[in-house]
Amino acid sequence: MRLTPDQVQAIRQVAQRELGEDARVRVFGSQVLDDRLGGDIDLLFETDKSQQNRASTICRLYGALVIELGDRKIDVLLKDPNTPDVPIFQIAKRTGVLL
């Protein structure tokens, strides 16, 4: 995985602050491949708490991540109990690294 320990800690803190202590976050895509360069940060946030407005929650997560990690390409996925389990979530869970 190509994230630094400080980046991992910052991402975990954003997850817990925005979604609560039970939040889980996985990094997937090119950032988990040590032999790659560049690329965006693909993150799957999971929570057992239903989100009243998922779009708003995703925006808050993204904004907090930009503040913590700097202005870089970050893709944010959010899975709560009301979100259908679409293929991208399955791929992220299967290939991702739990932070």
Backbone as JSON Lines, residues from 0, in Angstrom:
{"i":0,"aa":"M","n":[0.85,-1.18,0.0],"ca":[0.0,0.0,0.0],"c":[0.89,1.24,0.0]}
{"i":1,"aa":"R","n":[0.5,2.23,-0.79],"ca":[1.36,3.4,-0.95],"c":[0.94,4.6,-0.1]}
{"i":2,"aa":"L","n":[0.01,4.44,0.8],"ca":[-0.33,5.53,1.71],"c":[0.66,5.53,2.87]}
{"i":3,"aa":"T","n":[1.02,6.72,3.33],"ca":[1.91,6.82,4.48],"c":[1.12,6.56,5.77]}
{"i":4,"aa":"P","n":[1.79,6.23,6.85],"ca":[1.09,6.07,8.13],"c":[0.3,7.33,8.53]}
{"i":5,"aa":"D","n":[0.85,8.51,8.25],"ca":[0.13,9.75,8.57],"c":[-1.14,9.88,7.74]}
{"i":6,"aa":"Q","n":[-1.08,9.5,6.47],"ca":[-2.26,9.56,5.62],"c":[-3.33,8.57,6.09]}
{"i":7,"aa":"V","n":[-2.9,7.37,6.45],"ca":[-3.83,6.36,6.97],"c":[-4.52,6.88,8.23]}
{"i":8,"aa":"Q","n":[-3.76,7.44,9.14],"ca":[-4.32,7.97,10.38],"c":[-5.31,9.1,10.08]}
{"i":9,"aa":"A","n":[-4.97,9.98,9.16],"ca":[-5.86,11.09,8.81],"c":[-7.18,10.57,8.22]}
{"i":10,"aa":"I","n":[-7.09,9.57,7.36],"ca":[-8.3,9.0,6.75],"c":[-9.17,8.34,7.81]}
{"i":11,"aa":"R","n":[-8.57,7.59,8.72],"ca":[-9.34,6.96,9.81],"c":[-10.03,8.01,10.67]}
{"i":12,"aa":"Q","n":[-9.31,9.07,11.0],"ca":[-9.89,10.13,11.83],"c":[-11.07,10.79,11.13]}
{"i":13,"aa":"V","n":[-10.96,11.04,9.83],"ca":[-12.08,11.61,9.08],"c":[-13.27,10.67,9.13]}
{"i":14,"aa":"A","n":[-13.04,9.39,8.94],"ca":[-14.12,8.4,8.97],"c":[-14.84,8.41,10.32]}
{"i":15,"aa":"Q","n":[-14.08,8.38,11.39],"ca":[-14.69,8.35,12.72],"c":[-15.39,9.65,13.05]}
{"i":16,"aa":"R","n":[-14.8,10.77,12.66],"ca":[-15.41,12.08,12.94],"c":[-16.72,12.25,12.18]}
{"i":17,"aa":"E","n":[-16.75,11.85,10.94],"ca":[-17.93,12.08,10.1],"c":[-18.99,10.98,10.2]}
{"i":18,"aa":"L","n":[-18.55,9.74,10.48],"ca":[-19.49,8.61,10.47],"c":[-19.65,7.92,11.81]}
{"i":19,"aa":"G","n":[-18.77,8.21,12.75],"ca":[-18.87,7.57,14.06],"c":[-17.8,6.53,14.27]}
{"i":20,"aa":"E","n":[-17.67,6.06,15.49],"ca":[-16.61,5.14,15.89],"c":[-16.68,3.8,15.17]}
{"i":21,"aa":"D","n":[-17.86,3.39,14.72],"ca":[-17.99,2.08,14.07],"c":[-17.66,2.12,12.58]}
{"i":22,"aa":"A","n":[-17.29,3.27,12.06],"ca":[-17.01,3.42,10.63],"c":[-15.81,2.58,10.23]}
{"i":23,"aa":"R","n":[-15.9,2.03,9.02],"ca":[-14.8,1.28,8.44],"c":[-14.44,1.96,7.12]}
{"i":24,"aa":"V","n":[-13.16,1.91,6.77],"ca":[-12.73,2.51,5.51],"c":[-11.68,1.61,4.87]}
{"i":25,"aa":"R","n":[-11.82,1.42,3.58],"ca":[-10.88,0.62,2.79],"c":[-10.31,1.48,1.68]}
{"i":26,"aa":"V","n":[-9.03,1.3,1.42],"ca":[-8.41,1.89,0.24],"c":[-8.34,0.77,-0.8]}
{"i":27,"aa":"F","n":[-8.65,1.11,-2.04],"ca":[-8.59,0.11,-3.1],"c":[-8.07,0.78,-4.37]}
{"i":28,"aa":"G","n":[-7.92,0.02,-5.42],"ca":[-7.41,0.59,-6.67],"c":[-5.9,0.67,-6.66]}
{"i":29,"aa":"S","n":[-5.37,1.63,-7.4],"ca":[-3.92,1.7,-7.63],"c":[-3.11,1.96,-6.36]}
{"i":30,"aa":"Q","n":[-3.7,2.56,-5.34],"ca":[-2.94,2.86,-4.12],"c":[-2.55,1.61,-3.34]}
{"i":31,"aa":"V","n":[-3.18,0.48,-3.59],"ca":[-2.79,-0.75,-2.89],"c":[-1.71,-1.51,-3.65]}
{"i":32,"aa":"L","n":[-1.35,-1.04,-4.83],"ca":[-0.33,-1.7,-5.65],"c":[0.99,-0.96,-5.52]}
{"i":33,"aa":"D","n":[1.94,-1.58,-4.86],"ca":[3.22,-0.94,-4.57],"c":[4.05,-0.64,-5.81]}
{"i":34,"aa":"D","n":[3.8,-1.35,-6.91],"ca":[4.61,-1.15,-8.11],"c":[4.06,-0.08,-9.05]}
{"i":35,"aa":"R","n":[3.04,0.63,-8.63],"ca":[2.45,1.69,-9.45],"c":[2.93,3.06,-8.97]}
{"i":36,"aa":"L","n":[2.82,4.03,-9.85],"ca":[3.12,5.42,-9.51],"c":[1.86,6.25,-9.73]}
{"i":37,"aa":"G","n":[1.76,7.35,-8.97],"ca":[0.64,8.27,-9.17],"c":[-0.7,7.63,-8.83]}
{"i":38,"aa":"G","n":[-1.72,8.12,-9.48],"ca":[-3.06,7.58,-9.26],"c":[-3.8,8.32,-8.17]}
{"i":39,"aa":"D","n":[-5.09,8.16,-8.2],"ca":[-5.94,8.79,-7.2],"c":[-6.04,7.9,-5.97]}
{"i":40,"aa":"I","n":[-6.71,8.39,-4.96],"ca":[-6.96,7.61,-3.75],"c":[-8.42,7.2,-3.79]}
{"i":41,"aa":"D","n":[-8.66,5.89,-3.94],"ca":[-10.02,5.35,-3.96],"c":[-10.35,4.82,-2.57]}
{"i":42,"aa":"L","n":[-11.42,5.34,-1.98],"ca":[-11.78,4.97,-0.61],"c":[-13.24,4.51,-0.54]}
{"i":43,"aa":"L","n":[-13.47,3.44,0.18],"ca":[-14.82,2.97,0.47],"c":[-15.05,3.14,1.97]}
{"i":44,"aa":"F","n":[-16.0,4.01,2.31],"ca":[-16.4,4.21,3.69],"c":[-17.66,3.38,3.94]}
{"i":45,"aa":"E","n":[-17.67,2.65,5.07],"ca":[-18.83,1.84,5.43],"c":[-19.29,2.2,6.83]}
{"i":46,"aa":"T","n":[-20.6,2.25,6.99],"ca":[-21.18,2.52,8.29],"c":[-22.46,1.7,8.45]}
{"i":47,"aa":"D","n":[-22.76,1.32,9.69],"ca":[-23.99,0.61,9.99],"c":[-25.13,1.57,10.27]}
{"i":48,"aa":"K","n":[-24.83,2.86,10.3],"ca":[-25.84,3.88,10.56],"c":[-26.38,4.42,9.24]}
{"i":49,"aa":"S","n":[-27.68,4.41,9.07],"ca":[-28.3,4.96,7.86],"c":[-28.02,6.45,7.77]}
{"i":50,"aa":"Q","n":[-27.65,6.89,6.59],"ca":[-27.38,8.3,6.35],"c":[-28.61,8.95,5.73]}
{"i":51,"aa":"Q","n":[-29.07,10.01,6.35],"ca":[-30.27,10.68,5.87],"c":[-30.05,11.25,4.47]}
{"i":52,"aa":"N","n":[-28.87,11.8,4.22],"ca":[-28.55,12.38,2.92],"c":[-27.14,11.92,2.53]}
{"i":53,"aa":"R","n":[-27.07,10.83,1.76],"ca":[-25.77,10.25,1.41],"c":[-24.9,11.23,0.63]}
{"i":54,"aa":"A","n":[-25.5,12.01,-0.26],"ca":[-24.72,12.97,-1.06],"c":[-24.05,13.99,-0.15]}
{"i":55,"aa":"S","n":[-24.77,14.47,0.83],"ca":[-24.21,15.44,1.77],"c":[-23.08,14.81,2.59]}
{"i":56,"aa":"T","n":[-23.26,13.58,3.01],"ca":[-22.23,12.89,3.78],"c":[-20.98,12.68,2.94]}
{"i":57,"aa":"I","n":[-21.15,12.3,1.68],"ca":[-20.0,12.12,0.78],"c":[-19.26,13.45,0.61]}
{"i":58,"aa":"C","n":[-20.0,14.53,0.46],"ca":[-19.36,15.86,0.33],"c":[-18.58,16.22,1.58]}
{"i":59,"aa":"R","n":[-19.14,15.94,2.76],"ca":[-18.42,16.23,4.01],"c":[-17.15,15.39,4.12]}
{"i":60,"aa":"L","n":[-17.26,14.11,3.76],"ca":[-16.08,13.24,3.79],"c":[-15.01,13.76,2.84]}
{"i":61,"aa":"Y","n":[-15.41,14.09,1.63],"ca":[-14.45,14.57,0.63],"c":[-13.78,15.86,1.09]}
{"i":62,"aa":"G","n":[-14.57,16.81,1.58],"ca":[-14.02,18.08,2.05],"c":[-13.03,17.89,3.18]}
{"i":63,"aa":"A","n":[-13.38,17.03,4.13],"ca":[-12.49,16.77,5.26],"c":[-11.2,16.09,4.79]}
{"i":64,"aa":"L","n":[-11.31,15.2,3.81],"ca":[-10.12,14.53,3.28],"c":[-9.2,15.5,2.56]}
{"i":65,"aa":"V","n":[-9.76,16.42,1.8],"ca":[-8.93,17.42,1.1],"c":[-8.2,18.29,2.11]}
{"i":66,"aa":"I","n":[-8.88,18.66,3.19],"ca":[-8.24,19.46,4.23],"c":[-7.09,18.68,4.85]}
{"i":67,"aa":"E","n":[-7.29,17.39,5.11],"ca":[-6.26,16.58,5.77],"c":[-5.14,16.14,4.84]}
{"i":68,"aa":"L","n":[-5.46,15.79,3.6],"ca":[-4.48,15.19,2.68],"c":[-3.97,16.15,1.62]}
{"i":69,"aa":"G","n":[-4.61,17.29,1.48],"ca":[-4.22,18.22,0.44],"c":[-5.09,18.04,-0.8]}
{"i":70,"aa":"D","n":[-4.91,18.94,-1.73],"ca":[-5.72,18.94,-2.95],"c":[-5.19,17.91,-3.93]}
{"i":71,"aa":"R","n":[-5.76,16.73,-3.87],"ca":[-5.39,15.64,-4.78],"c":[-6.64,14.88,-5.16]}
{"i":72,"aa":"K","n":[-6.57,14.06,-6.16],"ca":[-7.74,13.32,-6.63],"c":[-8.09,12.24,-5.62]}
{"i":73,"aa":"I","n":[-9.3,12.33,-5.1],"ca":[-9.8,11.37,-4.12],"c":[-11.19,10.95,-4.56]}
{"i":74,"aa":"D","n":[-11.41,9.65,-4.68],"ca":[-12.74,9.12,-4.98],"c":[-13.32,8.54,-3.7]}
{"i":75,"aa":"V","n":[-14.52,8.99,-3.36],"ca":[-15.17,8.57,-2.12],"c":[-16.43,7.78,-2.45]}
{"i":76,"aa":"L","n":[-16.49,6.55,-1.94],"ca":[-17.69,5.74,-2.0],"c":[-18.21,5.59,-0.58]}
{"i":77,"aa":"L","n":[-19.53,5.54,-0.44],"ca":[-20.15,5.42,0.88],"c":[-21.19,4.32,0.84]}
{"i":78,"aa":"K","n":[-21.05,3.36,1.76],"ca":[-22.0,2.26,1.89],"c":[-22.62,2.32,3.26]}
{"i":79,"aa":"D","n":[-23.95,2.52,3.28],"ca":[-24.71,2.44,4.53],"c":[-25.75,1.34,4.36]}
{"i":80,"aa":"P","n":[-26.55,1.03,5.38],"ca":[-27.5,-0.08,5.27],"c":[-28.51,0.07,4.12]}
{"i":81,"aa":"N","n":[-28.78,1.28,3.67],"ca":[-29.77,1.49,2.62],"c":[-29.18,1.52,1.22]}
{"i":82,"aa":"T","n":[-27.86,1.37,1.1],"ca":[-27.2,1.43,-0.19],"c":[-27.18,0.04,-0.81]}
{"i":83,"aa":"P","n":[-27.7,-0.11,-2.04],"ca":[-27.62,-1.42,-2.69],"c":[-26.17,-1.86,-2.85]}
{"i":84,"aa":"D","n":[-25.95,-3.16,-2.76],"ca":[-24.59,-3.7,-2.86],"c":[-24.22,-3.88,-4.34]}
{"i":85,"aa":"V","n":[-23.81,-2.8,-4.97],"ca":[-23.46,-2.81,-6.39],"c":[-22.04,-3.36,-6.58]}
{"i":86,"aa":"P","n":[-21.69,-3.76,-7.8],"ca":[-20.38,-4.4,-8.04],"c":[-19.17,-3.61,-7.55]}
{"i":87,"aa":"I","n":[-19.16,-2.3,-7.65],"ca":[-17.97,-1.54,-7.21],"c":[-17.71,-1.73,-5.72]}
{"i":88,"aa":"F","n":[-18.77,-1.87,-4.91],"ca":[-18.57,-2.13,-3.48],"c":[-17.96,-3.51,-3.27]}
{"i":89,"aa":"Q","n":[-18.41,-4.49,-4.03],"ca":[-17.88,-5.84,-3.92],"c":[-16.4,-5.87,-4.32]}
{"i":90,"aa":"I","n":[-16.05,-5.15,-5.38],"ca":[-14.65,-5.08,-5.82],"c":[-13.79,-4.42,-4.74]}
{"i":91,"aa":"A","n":[-14.28,-3.31,-4.19],"ca":[-13.53,-2.59,-3.16],"c":[-13.32,-3.47,-1.92]}
{"i":92,"aa":"K","n":[-14.33,-4.23,-1.54],"ca":[-14.19,-5.1,-0.37],"c":[-13.24,-6.27,-0.65]}
{"i":93,"aa":"R","n":[-13.3,-6.8,-1.86],"ca":[-12.47,-7.96,-2.21],"c":[-10.99,-7.58,-2.41]}
{"i":94,"aa":"T","n":[-10.74,-6.44,-3.03],"ca":[-9.36,-6.07,-3.39],"c":[-8.77,-5.02,-2.47]}
{"i":95,"aa":"G","n":[-9.59,-4.38,-1.65],"ca":[-9.12,-3.27,-0.83],"c":[-8.42,-3.69,0.44]}
{"i":96,"aa":"V","n":[-7.81,-2.71,1.06],"ca":[-7.11,-2.89,2.33],"c":[-7.86,-2.1,3.39]}
{"i":97,"aa":"L","n":[-8.27,-2.78,4.44],"ca":[-8.96,-2.13,5.55],"c":[-7.96,-1.27,6.32]}
{"i":98,"aa":"L","n":[-8.3,0.0,6.49],"ca":[-7.4,0.91,7.21],"c":[-7.71,0.9,8.7]}
